[in-house]
Amino acid sequence: MRLLLIRHGQTPANVLGQLSTAHPGPDLTPLGRRQAAALPEALEHERIDALYVSTLLRTQLTVQPLADALQLPVTVLDGVHEIEAGDLEGSTRWQDARTYLQTVFTWRTDLDARMPGGPSGREFFDRFDASVARVADEVDGTAVIVSHGAAIRVWAGGRGRNVSPEFSAEHDLDNTGIVVLEGDPASGWIVESWQGEPVAGPAFADPSAADPTGEAVT
């Protein structure tokens, strides 16, 4: 199957550089709504068969213009929400953002490492894998999952057979950036493309936003 992992549109927390992973999460900014509105045209070359989102509000708002254009229902998945920040939730301190990113990218070698007050790598992969397996069972063609910056980067880097976890740590993923994979849970996944800019191009980016979950680890 073909799997399009799309990061949600911009939120106020992204602009502030805030670790915001709790439910239901923030709304989209005006730019985030424009990013979402650009999805139907940007993806018109794709034959999309099904749409899925996380349990967080921002993914559901992001997918709505695409769902309206394609006249497809949207299914909420329990396991593709953002990696929980635990004790770091709500922080705008760069030190905490660094701890968050260092923790999630430590999972490439140590799945038992745990976010302070939050999940382990094993717990994250178990929930995300289960949701992707459900999608693979339900869809033969192309599926879209609108998810989150760190969640997409960590899962694709960990499950893509042709990329390393280091690659996902070193490459950012802007709001409405897409990672495209081909494969299935049984045979594995190949990362076909990793788009580090919004689907509609650089004009829909916000370089002033200090957004921790989408930034490269340097």
C-alpha positions as CSV (number, residue, x, y, z in Angstrom):
1,M,0.0,0.0,0.0
2,R,0.9,3.6,-0.3
3,L,1.0,5.6,3.0
4,L,1.1,9.4,3.2
5,L,2.0,10.7,6.6
6,I,1.1,14.4,6.7
7,R,2.0,16.7,9.6
8,H,-0.8,18.9,10.8
9,G,-1.0,22.7,10.0
10,Q,0.6,25.3,12.1
11,T,-0.7,25.9,15.7
12,P,-0.1,28.7,18.2
13,A,2.1,26.3,20.1
14,N,4.3,25.8,17.1
15,V,4.8,29.6,16.8
16,L,5.7,29.8,20.5
17,G,8.0,26.8,20.4
18,Q,5.9,25.2,23.0
19,L,5.8,21.5,23.7
20,S,2.1,20.9,23.3
21,T,1.1,17.2,23.2
22,A,-1.9,17.0,25.6
23,H,-5.5,16.4,24.4
24,P,-7.4,18.0,22.8
25,G,-4.6,20.4,21.8
26,P,-4.7,23.8,20.2
27,D,-6.5,25.1,17.1
28,L,-4.7,26.0,13.9
29,T,-3.4,29.5,13.3
30,P,-4.6,31.5,10.3
31,L,-1.5,30.2,8.4
32,G,-2.3,26.7,9.6
33,R,-5.8,27.0,8.1
34,R,-4.3,28.2,4.8
35,Q,-1.9,25.3,4.8
36,A,-4.8,22.9,5.3
37,A,-6.8,24.6,2.5
38,A,-3.8,24.0,0.2
39,L,-3.9,20.2,0.6
40,P,-6.5,19.3,-2.0
41,E,-4.7,21.0,-4.8
42,A,-1.3,19.9,-3.7
43,L,-2.4,16.3,-3.5
44,E,-4.6,16.2,-6.6
45,H,-2.1,13.9,-8.3
46,E,-2.6,11.2,-5.6
47,R,-5.5,8.7,-5.8
48,I,-6.4,8.7,-2.1
49,D,-8.7,6.0,-0.9
50,A,-8.9,6.7,2.9
51,L,-8.3,9.5,5.4
52,Y,-7.2,9.0,9.0
53,V,-6.3,11.5,11.8
54,S,-5.1,11.4,15.4
55,T,-7.2,12.1,18.4
56,L,-5.8,15.7,18.6
57,L,-7.9,18.6,17.2
58,R,-5.2,20.0,15.0
59,T,-5.1,17.0,12.7
60,Q,-8.8,16.9,12.4
61,L,-8.9,20.5,11.3
62,T,-6.1,20.0,8.9
63,V,-7.7,17.1,7.1
64,Q,-11.1,18.7,6.7
65,P,-10.6,20.6,3.4
66,L,-9.1,17.4,1.9
67,A,-12.1,15.4,3.2
68,D,-14.5,17.9,1.7
69,A,-12.8,17.9,-1.7
70,L,-12.6,14.1,-1.9
71,Q,-16.0,13.4,-0.2
72,L,-14.3,10.9,2.0
73,P,-15.1,10.1,5.6
74,V,-12.4,10.7,8.3
75,T,-11.4,8.0,10.8
76,V,-9.8,8.8,14.1
77,L,-7.0,6.5,15.1
78,D,-6.0,6.1,18.8
79,G,-2.3,5.5,18.3
80,V,-1.0,8.2,16.0
81,H,-1.1,11.2,18.3
82,E,2.0,13.2,19.2
83,I,4.7,11.7,21.4
84,E,3.7,12.8,24.9
85,A,6.0,15.4,26.5
86,G,5.2,14.2,30.0
87,D,6.8,16.5,32.6
88,L,7.9,18.8,29.9
89,E,4.4,19.5,28.7
90,G,3.7,23.2,28.0
91,S,7.3,24.3,28.3
92,T,8.8,26.9,25.9
93,R,12.4,26.5,27.3
94,W,14.9,25.4,24.6
95,Q,16.5,23.1,27.2
96,D,13.3,21.2,27.5
97,A,12.8,21.0,23.8
98,R,16.3,19.6,23.5
99,T,15.5,17.0,26.2
100,Y,12.4,16.0,24.3
101,L,14.1,15.6,21.0
102,Q,17.1,13.9,22.5
103,T,14.8,11.4,24.2
104,V,12.7,10.5,21.2
105,F,15.8,10.0,19.0
106,T,17.5,8.0,21.7
107,W,14.8,5.4,20.8
108,R,16.8,4.4,17.7
109,T,19.1,2.5,20.0
110,D,17.2,2.2,23.3
111,L,13.5,1.5,23.2
112,D,13.2,1.4,26.9
113,A,14.4,5.0,27.4
114,R,11.6,7.0,28.8
115,M,10.4,10.6,28.4
116,P,10.5,12.3,31.8
117,G,7.1,11.6,33.1
118,G,6.1,10.1,29.7
119,P,6.2,7.1,27.5
120,S,9.1,4.8,26.5
121,G,10.1,4.2,22.9
122,R,8.6,0.7,23.1
123,E,5.2,2.1,24.1
124,F,5.3,4.7,21.3
125,F,6.1,2.2,18.6
126,D,3.5,-0.3,19.9
127,R,0.7,2.2,19.6
128,F,1.7,3.7,16.3
129,D,2.4,0.3,14.7
130,A,-1.0,-0.9,15.8
131,S,-2.8,2.0,14.1
132,V,-0.8,1.6,10.9
133,A,-1.6,-2.1,10.9
134,R,-5.3,-1.3,11.1
135,V,-5.0,1.1,8.2
136,A,-3.2,-1.6,6.1
137,D,-6.0,-4.0,6.9
138,E,-8.6,-1.6,5.7
139,V,-7.0,0.0,2.7
140,D,-5.6,-1.7,-0.5
141,G,-4.5,1.5,-2.2
142,T,-3.4,4.9,-0.8
143,A,-4.1,6.1,2.7
144,V,-3.5,9.5,4.3
145,I,-2.7,9.7,8.1
146,V,-2.5,13.3,9.4
147,S,-0.3,13.0,12.5
148,H,2.4,15.0,14.2
149,G,6.0,16.2,13.8
150,A,7.9,14.0,16.2
151,A,5.6,11.0,15.8
152,I,6.0,10.9,12.1
153,R,9.8,11.5,12.1
154,V,10.5,8.9,14.8
155,W,8.1,6.2,13.3
156,A,9.2,6.7,9.7
157,G,12.9,6.7,10.7
158,G,12.4,3.6,12.8
159,R,10.3,1.6,10.3
160,G,11.7,2.8,6.9
161,R,14.1,0.1,5.7
162,N,15.9,2.5,3.4
163,V,16.5,5.3,5.9
164,S,18.3,5.4,9.2
165,P,16.9,6.8,12.5
166,E,19.8,9.3,12.2
167,F,18.2,10.6,9.0
168,S,15.0,11.4,10.7
169,A,16.8,13.2,13.5
170,E,18.8,15.3,11.0
171,H,15.9,16.2,8.7
172,D,13.1,18.5,9.8
173,L,9.4,18.2,8.9
174,D,7.5,21.5,8.5
175,N,3.8,21.9,9.1
176,T,1.9,20.0,6.3
177,G,5.2,18.3,5.3
178,I,4.7,14.8,4.0
179,V,6.6,11.5,4.4
180,V,5.5,9.0,1.7
181,L,6.0,5.3,2.3
182,E,5.3,2.1,0.2
183,G,4.9,-1.3,1.7
184,D,3.0,-3.0,4.5
185,P,3.5,-4.1,8.1
186,A,4.5,-7.7,7.1
187,S,7.1,-6.9,4.4
188,G,8.2,-3.6,5.8
189,W,8.2,0.0,4.6
190,I,10.3,2.0,2.0
191,V,10.4,5.7,2.4
192,E,9.7,7.1,-1.1
193,S,10.1,10.8,-0.2
194,W,10.7,13.1,2.8
195,Q,9.4,16.5,2.2
196,G,10.8,19.1,4.5
197,E,8.6,21.9,3.3
198,P,4.8,22.5,3.3
199,V,2.9,20.9,0.5
200,A,2.2,24.2,-1.2
201,G,5.8,25.3,-1.1
202,P,8.0,27.7,0.9
203,A,5.4,30.5,0.8
204,F,3.4,28.5,3.3
205,A,6.4,28.1,5.7
206,D,7.0,30.2,8.8
207,P,10.7,30.4,9.4
208,S,10.1,32.6,12.5
209,A,8.4,29.8,14.4
210,A,10.6,28.0,16.9
211,D,8.8,24.7,16.5
212,P,10.6,22.0,18.5
213,T,8.9,18.8,17.2
214,G,9.6,19.5,13.6
215,E,13.2,20.7,13.9
216,A,16.4,18.9,13.1
217,V,18.6,17.8,16.0
218,T,21.9,19.6,15.7
